[in-house]
Amino acid sequence: MYRVWSFLTDYSLLLIFGAVIALIWANLDADSYHHFIAFVIWDHAPIGHLHDGHRTLTLHYLVNDVLMALFFAIAAKEVWEAVILGNGSLRGKKAATPLIATAGGMLGPISVYLGLALLMGSDTYSAVANGWAIPTATDIAFSYLVGRIVFGAGHPAVRFLLLLAIADDAAGLIILAIFYPSGDLAPSWLLVSLGASVAVFVLFNWLPRTMDRGKQDRPNSTWVRKALSFWPYALAGCVSWYAFMRSGLHPALGLLPIIPAIPHADRAFGIFSAAEQYLGDVLNMMEHALKHPVEVILFFFGLLNAGVEFSSMGDATWLVLAGLLIGKPVGIFLFGWVAAVPMRLGIPQAMRLVDLGVIGCVAGIGFTVSLFVASVAFDTGPVQDAAKMGALFSFTAAIVSIMVGKLTRVQKQAL
């Protein structure tokens, strides 16, 4: 039973189950499904305008705007470690080609999405244009799983794909913050979030380490870690989340400023690595404590966001799919080729140029973040439902990836 649970959580399969249940429920009894997601937990909540300008805490808001902050915090942790640590995957020349390929993996889908929308006419373009970011997403967990199926666990293309997906997530977080605010902007509130991050860093990270200089047993840092544990950072996270909510930026991003303030190990073993659970730093401790709760949150995210009636398929469905299934692989291949050949940055040893196209197909699995962006890009209604259907159908990228892998004669490599 433990192995089954580990498999489900390692690859976010609970999210799929939630999405499948939502699809079946919405198509069997749409009224009861929509009543469920609009369930009011707390009316007249005294914590600001939560829903449609009212102080109403619904189940949908709790999951999408409050609990999903934990998911984005874990994604931000991987990005932060990849950038800041000495052995980080987003540092130095080794990251150059994947980063340039990532740019192609975002510009390609945007170009295809908006270009096809223009061809469909001005009315269609006006209706769907705000969803341009939906097909830029790459679902790390599912793309990693499919990448291992296509290439084998030991193939360098899998590490290339992971690096690309992490960089994609970083860009996606920036896009969400800048282009999809949740309300009227009040940037001064971000100073509160910044203040919480600086304060918790100085008091519970920098100061104890400074006081421990020259002391091998590090008494102050040890006391803070054992006596206070993660609580100062949890409190700072609550303050930062509230500040994001009041600032007009999407509150699901509210924990991001706190991540750099948390003590972290001097190296990372990579996302999904079992070795990281043995690191004693607070950041890894918090990530592994949150892993299973976040998987349950993703189940409810799928349940509350993927309930789309099949009759709602429309222009946005095909635009999102085209962006992910055509724009992603074409953009990643073209930009990756430019980086590897004309710019002479190269690709990892034992990886072929044609593998860039296969990686692009795998990266076309948008799902989690695509669903999230669709929910904030459009108001509730037929366009949002159609866009969500496109995000759900992006799972077809897995089938395409396996087929393309066979056609290009990918040689699987075991660990």
C-alpha positions in Angstrom: 0.0 0.0 0.0 2.9 2.4 0.8 4.4 1.7 -2.6 1.1 2.5 -4.3 0.8 5.8 -2.4 4.4 6.7 -3.2 3.8 6.1 -6.9 0.6 8.2 -6.8 2.3 11.1 -5.1 5.6 11.0 -6.9 3.9 11.6 -10.2 0.9 13.7 -9.1 -1.6 11.0 -10.2 -4.0 12.2 -7.6 -4.4 15.3 -9.7 -5.5 13.1 -12.6 -8.0 11.2 -10.5 -9.5 14.5 -9.3 -9.7 15.7 -12.9 -11.3 12.5 -14.2 -13.9 12.6 -11.3 -14.6 16.2 -12.1 -15.1 15.5 -15.9 -17.5 12.6 -15.2 -19.4 14.5 -12.5 -19.8 17.7 -14.6 -21.1 15.7 -17.6 -23.5 13.6 -15.6 -24.9 16.3 -13.3 -23.5 19.8 -14.1 -25.8 21.6 -11.6 -24.6 19.6 -8.5 -21.0 19.9 -9.6 -21.1 23.7 -9.9 -23.0 23.9 -6.6 -20.2 21.9 -5.0 -17.4 24.1 -6.2 -19.3 27.3 -5.2 -19.9 25.9 -1.6 -19.6 28.7 0.9 -17.2 27.9 3.8 -17.3 31.3 5.5 -19.5 34.2 4.6 -18.6 37.8 5.6 -15.0 36.7 6.3 -13.1 39.6 7.9 -10.0 39.3 5.7 -10.5 41.4 2.7 -12.4 40.9 -0.6 -12.1 37.2 -1.4 -14.6 36.5 -4.2 -16.2 38.9 -6.7 -15.6 41.8 -4.4 -17.3 40.2 -1.4 -15.9 38.6 1.8 -17.0 35.1 0.9 -14.7 32.2 1.4 -15.8 29.5 -1.1 -14.3 26.0 -1.5 -13.0 27.1 -4.9 -11.2 30.1 -3.5 -9.8 28.1 -0.6 -8.1 25.6 -3.0 -7.1 27.9 -5.9 -6.1 31.0 -4.0 -5.0 29.8 -0.6 -3.9 26.2 -0.7 -2.3 26.3 -4.2 0.1 28.8 -2.7 1.9 25.7 -1.2 2.2 24.1 -4.6 3.7 27.2 -6.1 6.1 27.5 -3.1 7.5 24.0 -3.8 7.9 24.9 -7.5 9.7 28.2 -6.4 11.9 26.2 -4.1 13.2 24.2 -7.0 13.8 27.3 -9.1 15.5 29.1 -6.3 17.9 26.2 -5.6 18.6 25.9 -9.3 19.6 29.5 -9.5 21.4 30.2 -6.2 23.3 27.0 -5.4 26.8 26.4 -6.6 25.8 23.2 -8.4 22.4 24.6 -9.5 21.1 23.5 -12.8 20.3 27.0 -14.0 23.9 28.3 -13.5 26.7 28.5 -16.0 27.2 27.3 -19.6 25.4 24.0 -19.0 22.1 25.8 -18.6 22.5 28.0 -21.7 21.0 25.7 -24.3 18.0 24.5 -22.1 17.3 28.1 -21.1 17.3 29.3 -24.8 15.1 26.3 -25.7 12.8 27.3 -22.9 12.4 30.7 -24.5 11.4 28.9 -27.7 9.0 26.7 -25.7 7.2 29.9 -24.6 7.3 32.0 -27.7 6.3 29.1 -30.0 3.0 28.4 -28.2 2.2 32.2 -27.9 2.8 32.7 -31.6 0.7 29.7 -32.7 -2.1 30.6 -30.2 -2.4 34.3 -31.2 -1.6 33.7 -34.9 -4.4 31.1 -35.3 -6.7 33.3 -33.3 -6.1 36.2 -35.7 -6.9 33.9 -38.6 -10.2 32.9 -37.0 -11.3 36.6 -37.1 -11.3 39.7 -34.9 -14.3 38.5 -32.8 -12.6 35.2 -31.9 -9.3 37.0 -31.3 -10.9 39.5 -28.9 -12.6 36.7 -27.0 -9.6 34.4 -26.5 -6.5 36.8 -26.7 -6.1 37.0 -22.9 -5.4 33.3 -22.7 -2.1 33.5 -24.6 -0.1 32.3 -21.6 -2.2 29.1 -21.2 -0.1 26.9 -23.6 3.2 28.2 -22.4 3.1 25.9 -19.3 4.9 22.6 -18.8 3.7 20.3 -16.1 6.9 19.2 -14.3 5.6 16.0 -12.7 3.8 14.5 -15.8 6.5 15.6 -18.3 9.1 13.9 -16.1 7.1 10.7 -15.9 6.6 10.6 -19.7 10.2 11.7 -20.3 11.4 8.6 -18.4 9.0 6.4 -20.4 10.2 7.8 -23.8 14.0 8.2 -23.0 14.6 5.9 -20.0 15.6 7.2 -16.6 19.3 7.5 -17.4 19.1 9.5 -20.6 20.5 13.0 -20.6 17.4 14.2 -22.3 15.4 13.6 -19.1 17.7 16.0 -17.2 17.5 18.5 -20.1 13.7 18.2 -19.9 13.6 18.8 -16.2 15.8 21.8 -16.4 13.6 23.2 -19.2 10.5 22.6 -17.1 11.9 24.3 -14.0 12.9 27.3 -16.1 9.4 27.3 -17.7 7.9 27.3 -14.2 10.0 30.3 -13.2 8.9 32.2 -16.3 5.3 31.1 -15.7 5.3 32.5 -12.1 6.6 35.9 -13.5 3.8 35.9 -16.2 1.1 35.1 -13.6 2.4 37.9 -11.3 2.6 40.6 -14.1 -0.1 39.8 -16.6 -2.8 38.1 -14.4 -3.5 40.2 -11.3 -6.5 39.1 -9.3 -7.9 42.6 -8.7 -7.1 46.3 -8.8 -3.3 46.8 -8.2 -2.1 48.3 -4.9 1.7 47.8 -5.1 2.3 49.4 -1.7 1.1 46.2 -0.1 4.1 44.4 -1.7 6.3 46.3 0.7 4.6 44.4 3.5 5.5 41.1 1.8 9.0 42.2 1.3 9.3 43.4 4.9 8.1 40.0 6.2 10.7 38.2 4.0 13.6 40.5 5.1 12.5 40.4 8.8 12.3 36.6 9.0 15.6 36.3 7.1 17.5 38.7 9.3 16.1 37.4 12.7 16.0 33.7 12.1 18.6 33.0 9.4 21.3 35.7 9.1 21.5 36.7 12.8 21.9 33.2 14.2 24.6 32.3 11.6 26.4 35.6 12.3 26.4 34.9 16.1 27.8 31.4 15.4 30.9 32.5 13.5 33.9 30.7 14.9 31.7 28.3 16.9 31.9 24.8 15.5 28.7 23.5 17.3 26.6 26.5 16.0 24.5 26.8 19.2 22.3 29.7 18.0 21.4 28.2 14.6 20.8 24.8 16.2 18.5 26.3 18.9 16.5 28.3 16.3 16.1 25.2 14.1 15.1 22.9 16.9 13.0 25.3 19.1 11.3 27.4 16.5 11.5 25.0 13.5 9.5 26.3 10.5 7.1 28.5 12.5 8.7 31.9 11.9 8.6 31.2 8.1 5.0 30.0 8.3 4.0 33.2 10.0 5.9 35.3 7.5 4.2 33.3 4.7 0.8 34.2 6.1 1.7 37.8 6.2 3.1 37.7 2.7 0.0 35.9 1.3 -2.3 38.5 2.9 -0.2 41.3 1.4 -0.3 39.7 -2.1 -4.1 39.3 -1.8 -4.5 43.0 -0.9 -2.0 44.1 -3.5 -4.1 42.7 -6.4 -1.5 40.1 -7.4 -2.7 36.5 -7.4 -2.5 35.4 -3.8 -1.5 31.8 -4.8 2.0 33.4 -5.5 2.0 34.9 -2.0 4.6 32.6 -0.5 7.3 33.2 -3.2 9.1 36.1 -1.4 9.6 34.0 1.7 11.4 31.1 -0.1 14.7 32.9 -0.4 14.6 33.8 3.3 14.5 30.1 4.5 17.8 28.4 5.4 18.8 25.9 2.7 21.5 23.3 2.1 24.5 24.1 0.1 23.6 21.7 -2.7 20.5 20.2 -4.3 20.1 16.7 -5.6 17.3 17.6 -8.0 13.5 17.5 -8.1 11.9 14.2 -7.0 15.3 13.0 -5.6 14.8 10.8 -2.6 18.2 11.9 -1.3 16.9 15.4 -0.4 14.7 14.0 2.4 17.9 13.4 4.3 19.1 17.0 4.2 18.6 18.7 7.5 18.0 22.3 6.4 14.7 24.0 7.1 13.8 24.5 3.4 14.1 20.8 2.5 12.4 19.8 5.7 9.4 22.0 4.9 9.2 20.7 1.3 9.1 17.1 2.3 6.6 17.8 5.1 4.4 19.4 2.5 4.8 16.9 -0.3 1.9 14.6 0.5 -0.5 17.4 1.7 0.2 19.2 -1.6 -0.6 16.1 -3.6 -4.0 16.0 -1.8 -4.4 19.7 -2.6 -3.7 18.9 -6.3 -6.5 16.3 -6.1 -9.0 18.9 -5.0 -7.5 21.4 -7.6 -8.3 18.9 -10.3 -11.7 18.2 -8.8 -12.6 21.8 -8.6 -11.2 23.0 -11.9 -11.4 20.2 -14.5 -15.2 19.8 -14.4 -15.9 20.9 -18.0 -18.8 19.7 -20.1 -17.7 18.1 -23.4 -20.2 20.4 -25.1 -18.2 23.4 -24.1 -15.4 22.6 -26.5 -14.7 25.6 -28.7 -12.1 27.8 -30.4 -10.1 28.2 -27.2 -9.8 24.4 -26.9 -8.1 24.0 -30.3 -6.0 27.1 -29.8 -4.6 25.9 -26.5 -4.0 22.4 -28.0 -2.3 23.8 -31.1 -0.1 26.0 -28.9 1.0 23.0 -26.8 1.2 20.3 -29.4 2.6 22.4 -32.3 4.1 25.6 -30.8 6.0 23.8 -28.0 7.9 21.2 -30.0 8.6 23.6 -32.9 9.7 26.4 -30.6 11.9 24.2 -28.4 13.5 22.5 -31.4 14.2 25.7 -33.3 15.6 27.7 -30.4 17.5 24.6 -29.1 19.1 24.1 -32.5 20.1 27.7 -32.7 21.8 27.5 -29.3 23.5 24.2 -30.0 24.7 24.8 -33.6 25.0 28.4 -34.7 25.8 29.7 -31.2 28.0 26.6 -30.5 26.7 26.1 -27.0 26.2 22.4 -27.6 23.9 19.8 -26.1 24.6 17.1 -23.5 26.7 14.2 -24.5 24.8 11.1 -25.8 21.9 13.4 -26.8 21.0 14.0 -30.5 19.6 17.2 -32.0 16.5 15.3 -33.0 15.9 14.6 -29.3 15.1 18.3 -28.9 11.9 17.8 -30.9 10.9 14.8 -28.8 11.6 16.9 -25.6 9.4 19.5 -27.1 6.5 17.0 -27.6 6.9 15.9 -23.9 6.9 19.5 -22.7 3.6 20.0 -24.5 1.9 18.4 -21.4 0.6 21.6 -19.8 -2.2 20.4 -17.5 -1.7 21.7 -13.9 -0.4 25.2 -14.6 -2.3 25.5 -17.9 -5.5 24.8 -16.0 -4.6 27.3 -13.3 -3.8 30.0 -15.9 -7.1 29.3 -17.7 -9.0 29.8 -14.5 -7.4 33.3 -14.0 -7.2 34.4 -17.7 -10.9 34.2 -18.3 -14.0 34.8 -16.3 -16.2 31.8 -15.5 -18.1 30.9 -18.7 -17.9 29.1 -22.0 -14.5 30.6 -23.1 -12.9 29.5 -19.8 -14.4 26.1 -20.0 -13.2 25.7 -23.6 -9.7 26.7 -22.6 -9.7 24.3 -19.7 -10.7 21.5 -22.0 -7.6 22.3 -24.1 -5.4 22.1 -21.0 -7.0 18.7 -20.2 -6.5 17.3 -23.7 -2.8 18.3 -23.5 -2.4 14.8 -22.1 -2.5 13.6 -25.8 1.1 15.1 -25.9 2.1 12.0 -24.0 0.9 9.7 -26.8 2.5 11.9 -29.4 5.8 11.9 -27.5 5.9 8.1 -27.4 5.1 7.8 -31.1 7.7 10.5 -32.1 10.2 8.7 -29.8 9.6 5.5 -31.7 9.8 7.2 -35.1 13.1 9.0 -34.2 14.5 5.8 -32.8 15.3 7.1 -29.3 17.6 4.7 -27.6 16.4 4.3 -24.0 19.1 4.5 -21.3 18.6 3.1 -17.8 20.0 4.6 -14.7 
